[in-house]
Amino acid sequence: MTRPRLSPQPLPVLYSFRRCPYAMRARLALLASGERCELREILLRDKPADMLAASPKGTVPVLTLDDGTVIDQSLDIMLWTLSRNDPGGWLRPSYGTLDDALALIAECDGDFKAQLDRYKYPARYDAAEGLADGSAHRDRTMPFLDHLEDRLTRASNLAGDNASLADAALMPFVRQFAAVDPTWFGSQPRPRLRAWLDEWTGSALFIHAMHRYPHWTVGTTGEEFPPR
């Protein structure tokens, strides 16, 4: 297959790792905005020197602009690209305000993410306490998940009937949470949350965001994203 040529104009460079939920956020927003970039799919165990030079923290996503600007927080990448073009109105929620959406994202990125990590990797976090599994941490996420369920009783998405920044920012982490124990997640009394997650993960947007690209090799050109 002939590989599509990159645009003749310099493109922003996005360092990404397909399975990372933070990188998923960035790719979803770039797709929603239509912003083109050069995607460099990396291996987290073999981080390229170019990425580390741009962002020494060594996590994805990292977006480098032609003027030398580096954006290395997923939410900042989302806000940057959507502020340039937001055809779906992700920054204009129909329920609440953008500040409300940002507060919900902060809640997800704070305690919910901390408990999710401990639920998914109990041996890494709980070895000192001798805990056999992460169920105690799973239980601590219940109020947050119940809050999401409650929001979804009012509309089909977290900030109204239309997709928004909040949905795209939270979905990768709810997806990760559900995947730890799908049987348990499916048995819980949160039908609207499950339906919302299914709708998002079955969407063309998410399927395109999760396309598998070859790992980038230093000295080569990455893939144009989104593909033409």
Long-range contacts (C-beta under 8 A, 24 or more apart in sequence): 3-223, 4-224, 4-227, 4-228, 5-224, 6-38, 6-221, 6-224, 7-36, 7-224, 10-66, 11-36, 11-37, 11-38, 11-66, 11-224, 12-36, 12-37, 12-38, 12-63, 12-64, 12-65, 12-66, 13-37, 13-38, 13-40, 13-63, 13-64, 13-222, 14-38, 14-39, 14-40, 14-61, 14-62, 14-63, 14-77, 14-225, 15-40, 15-42, 15-48, 15-51, 15-54, 15-55, 15-60, 15-61, 15-62, 15-63, 15-64, 16-40, 16-41, 16-42, 16-60, 16-61, 17-41, 17-42, 17-43, 17-44, 17-60, 18-210, 18-212, 18-213, 20-44, 20-60, 20-61, 21-172, 21-173, 21-175, 21-176, 22-59, 22-60, 22-61, 22-74, 22-172, 23-60, 23-61, 23-74, 24-171, 24-172, 24-209, 24-210, 25-61, 25-74, 25-75, 25-77, 25-78, 25-168, 25-169, 25-172, 26-61, 26-63, 26-74, 26-77, 26-78, 27-61, 27-209, 27-225, 28-78, 28-168, 28-205, 28-206, 28-209, 29-77, 29-78, 29-81, 29-82, 29-90, 29-165, 29-168, 30-77, 30-81, 30-225, 30-226, 31-205, 31-208, 31-209, 31-226, 32-81, 32-82, 32-86, 32-87, 32-88, 32-90, 32-163, 32-168, 32-205, 33-81, 33-82, 33-84, 33-85, 33-86, 33-87, 34-85, 34-87, 34-226, 35-81, 35-84, 35-85, 36-224, 36-225, 36-226, 37-63, 37-224, 37-225, 38-221, 38-222, 38-223, 38-224, 38-225, 39-213, 39-222, 39-223, 39-224, 39-225, 40-216, 40-222, 40-223, 41-213, 41-214, 41-215, 41-216, 41-222, 41-223, 42-215, 42-216, 43-215, 48-216, 48-218, 49-218, 50-218, 74-169, 75-102, 75-105, 75-109, 75-169, 78-165, 78-168, 78-169, 79-165, 82-165, 88-162, 88-163, 89-162, 89-164, 90-163, 90-164, 90-165, 90-168, 91-164, 91-165, 92-164, 93-159, 93-160, 93-164, 93-165, 93-166, 94-155, 94-159, 94-160, 94-161, 94-162, 95-151, 95-154, 95-155, 95-158, 95-159, 95-160, 96-159, 98-165, 100-159, 101-158, 101-159, 101-164, 101-165, 101-166, 102-165, 104-158, 104-166, 104-170, 105-165, 105-166, 105-169, 105-170, 107-144, 108-144, 108-169, 108-170, 108-173, 111-140, 111-144, 112-141, 112-144, 112-173, 113-173, 115-140, 115-141, 116-141, 116-173, 116-176, 116-177, 119-177, 119-180, 120-176, 120-177, 120-180, 134-180, 138-180, 138-181, 138-184, 141-177, 145-174, 145-177, 145-188, 145-190, 145-193, 146-190, 148-174, 148-190, 148-193, 148-196, 149-190, 149-192, 149-193, 152-192, 152-193, 152-195, 152-196, 153-192, 156-196, 156-199, 157-196, 158-196, 167-196, 167-200, 171-196, 171-197, 171-200, 171-201, 171-206, 175-200, 175-201
